[in-house]
């Protein structure tokens, strides 16, 4: 018996080895002849760890080098997750509007964020989470603004409760901003203040992105064969499951209750009862997702658990990114007191004339330029346009990108290209402000969309690129401007005495971000 077992084990081992070699060979062939930036892991992958370490610590410099050297040729680099084909600007134009059946942001994300272990796979095969943001949410911005202001004001009053108008109080800027953005987002997820303002609920949803990221970072260090078991044993796996259970516990009963009420209403209408509920259906993600799933024929997407996972996907997409943008803005304001005065004046004038409305926020042209410059100067990551190629694509230079390739653009290096931006290392708050065009827009002329913060024109990458760019960018822009306006019109804030420059951003792997520990001094403005 034993020799037979040994024979089969050996055969199994050889088969696995051949499979692995086959994969390595096809991955090497895929990019044969293309230049490479950074350490080559080699055919057998012997240098893999060295290549990943190099990218983790020096990815920014590697891509700067690639950007300068290869303007017309895609090149290969090994990141901490996978091998990527970095696409120069010239070809992004050819790719950016291809359908998501050919290149997919979502599939790339689900692979990097381990959709099958994090449950985020629930957004596969559907676009309803994207559609409700793009249409229902964006269309309702005008109506939703008073409620967004109420939440932001409440959160800021809470976070800055100890501040008075006599002396400055030290506050951790990131906590203050997270509180405001978190509470605005929470009410959009579920328009029921009993839940949306519940401290346990708020803590869970505000920490969810970190729970997810910690789980994925840990899982990446574990071999793929062990991951199906490891996800149950590692502490970050337990934390992720407990967060999902917590959110489900809050939302699932409410979703079921709303579904029952809807059924009852349908029965009443069928029986001829035309009485309408006085206030229409709630304006929140839960409602829009349930309605969209129903409109698409019901099925699995209408189940409370499926709605909860889509909500979690939206929380990950919406909350951290918006908070980080607003934190950068607070630091940039503290580092440029003259800009702070300028934007405070603009906010007072525009809000004074048009009230706290969405159309007023759209008229904050100087703030638009300031935020757009902030996005340029503080990249969201060292790459953008991360996509998984689902079917082969021929570029205009004849090169065919094979299916299964992970692609990206070196957007951080691009944002410092002097051929595109004059004096790129300078922070110029009014770089994107053109007074004459603005006057025309305010006078009812054509809106100069390319200069809006929410625009993704001209290669700006803060909100992504092309057809699959961020659908929440108009909402994000409104909520960030709202929080900044509240801070500017009700408070004075600055860095602690002696500090004039903003803290340096951190860069690790392909991610960058603001220092989350920075303190600022805050004082209420008088009357
Ligand atoms: C300042 C805040 C935000 C930033 C910087 C940001 C950035 C991005 C980026 C870079 C992408 C990928 C697009 C691409 O690669 O072309 C994306 C996708 C997405 N964003 Fe945002 N986002 C923000 C706020 C929001 C908000 C508030 C929401 C929802 C309310 C949202 C919902 C989404 C969704 C659903 C996707 C995925 C779209 C898909 O599956 O195709 N984002 N976002």
Boltz pocket constraint, residues with backbone or C-beta under 6 A from the ligand:
constraints:
  - pocket:
      binder: B
      contacts: [[A, 105], [A, 106], [A, 129], [A, 130], [A, 133], [A, 137], [A, 314], [A, 317], [A, 318], [A, 319], [A, 321], [A, 322], [A, 323], [A, 325], [A, 380], [A, 384], [A, 385], [A, 386], [A, 461], [A, 462], [A, 463], [A, 464], [A, 465], [A, 466], [A, 468], [A, 469], [A, 470], [A, 471], [A, 472], [A, 473], [A, 475], [A, 476], [A, 477]]
      max_distance: 6.0
